[in-house]
Amino acid sequence: MGKKVAVLLTNMFEDVEYTEPAKALREAGHELTVIEKEKGTSVTGKQGEAKVEIDASIDDVKPEDFDALLIPGGFSPDILRDDERFVTFSKHFMDEKKPVFAICHGPQLLITAKTLDGRKATGYKSIQVDLENAGVNFVDEEVVVCCNQLVTSRQPDDIPAFNREALKVLESE
């Protein structure tokens, strides 16, 4: 049975870090809900290739209603972590040991939620020090799976491995 996956997304996300995982998850039968500040608006990727309609406002969703969380990279996670509602939403998934898929700059939201201490993870090279300062055992690999819960990748080139491992984690739930 398909899982309900929350996606935290705002403008300036890395286009393919949303479009490719979203396509893989949907093709595997999972249901995605894209969440931002306002339902019905559209957000645009930083490459200008992807335009995504927002399915729900952060004020209208509860993390308890979802099985997993996807955090695409680009500037989106850095913008969202300035808003406590998105930080708290992300923290729930880590605290409850639900699957979390964060690529590139995606882990920035988890750093702000203070949920990465002692975890093994990766991310874009410019946030390596931030991850290490948050207590992460940083590994420079295309995909890192920690505790059969947290799936992280570094960059768009890693998307095939990221999607493969994210789907495996969801299947094991």
N, C-alpha and C positions, 0 to 999 in steps of 0.2 A: 504494500500500500504506500502511496506517495506521502511524503512528509511536507509539512508547512514550513517554508523557509522565509524568514524576514530578511530584507535587503535594506541596509542603511545607505542612502545615496543622496548627494546633492550635486550642484553644478561643479564642473571642473574635475569630475571623476575621470580615470583613465578608461577610455571607451571600451577597449577589448577586455579589460579586467571585469567589466560588467557583462558585456554582450556574450562572450564565450562561455563563462561559467553559467550564466542564466540559461543559455541555449542547452548546455549539457544537462543541467538539472531538470529543465522542463521536459527534455527528450526522455529522461529517465522516469518521468511521471510525477515529479515533485511540483508543488504549487508555490510560486513566488509572490510575495507582497512587497512592493517597493515603498519604503517609508521615508518621508521627509517632513518638513514643517507644515506643508499645506497640501491636502489631497486635491487632485485634479489639475495641478500645475505640471509643467514639464521641466526637466533638468537636462542640461546639455554637457556632453563629455568635453574634455579639454582639447581633443583633436577635432571637435566639431562633427564627428562622424555619427555619434549616437545621440538620439534624443529620446528620453524615457519619461513616460507619464507616471506620475506619483499615484499609487493606489490608496495610500492611507496617510493621515497625519499622525505624527508621533503622539499627539494628545489623544488619539482615538484607538490606539492599540495597546495590548498588554503583552509583555514578553512571554507570559505563561501560555499564550495562545499559539505559540510557534515551537517547532521541533528543533530548528537550527537557525544560524545567523550567517549571512554572507556580507563581508565588508570589502568592496572593491577599493583599489588604490587611487592614485592621482592626488589632487588637493582636497577631494571630498572628505576623507577621514579627519584631516586637520581642521577643516571648517566645522564639521559636526562635533568635534570634541570640545568646542567652545561652548556647547549647549549641554547643560547637565542632564537634560531629558534623554539624549542619545547615549551619554556616558552610562547612566543608570540602566538603560535598556540593554546595552552591551554587557554590563557587569552581570546581569541576571543569568545570561547564557553560560558565562564562565563559572559563576558560583554554583549553578545547578548542574554543571558538567554536561551541558547540551553541546552538540557540535557547533563549532565556530570556524568559518573559513575566511581567512584574512590574507590578502595578497598585496605585495608591494608596500605602500604606505598604510594599508588597512590596519596593521597592528597599533598605529598611533592612538586609535580609539580605545584599545585595550590597555595601552600604557596609562592613559588618563584615568581609566577605570581601576587602575592598580590591581590588575588581575593576572599579571604575567610572572610574578616572582617565583623562581624555581622551575619555570617551564622551559622546555627546549623549543626554539622557534627560529624563523628566519624572516627577512624583510628586505626592503630596498636598502642598498649599501649606505645611503645617506642617513638612515635611521638606526644603523647598527649600534652606535654608541648609546642612543636613547633606549634601545631595547636592553642593552647590557646594564645601563643604569637602573632599569626597571627590574633587574634581577633575572633576566633571560639568559639561558645558556645558548648563545647565538651560534648557529651553524650555517655556513655558506653553502647551501645545497638547493637544488631546484624546488624541492618540496620537503617539508618537515612535518611529521605527524607526532603529536605529543599526547599521550594518555588516551589514545583512540577518541580524542575530542577536538583538539586544536590542530587545524591544517593551515600552514603558512607557506607562502612562496615569495620569491624576490622580485619578479618582473614579468612583463608580458610573455617573454620566451618560455617561461615556466608553466604557462597556462595548461598545456596538455597533462602534465604531471599533477598540477593542482586539481584539475577537474577529476582525474582518475582517483586520487586519494580522497577527495571530498565525497565522491559517490560511494566509495568503499566504506567510509565512516557512516554515511547515512544508511547503507544497507545493513550494517552491523547493529543498528539501533533496534 
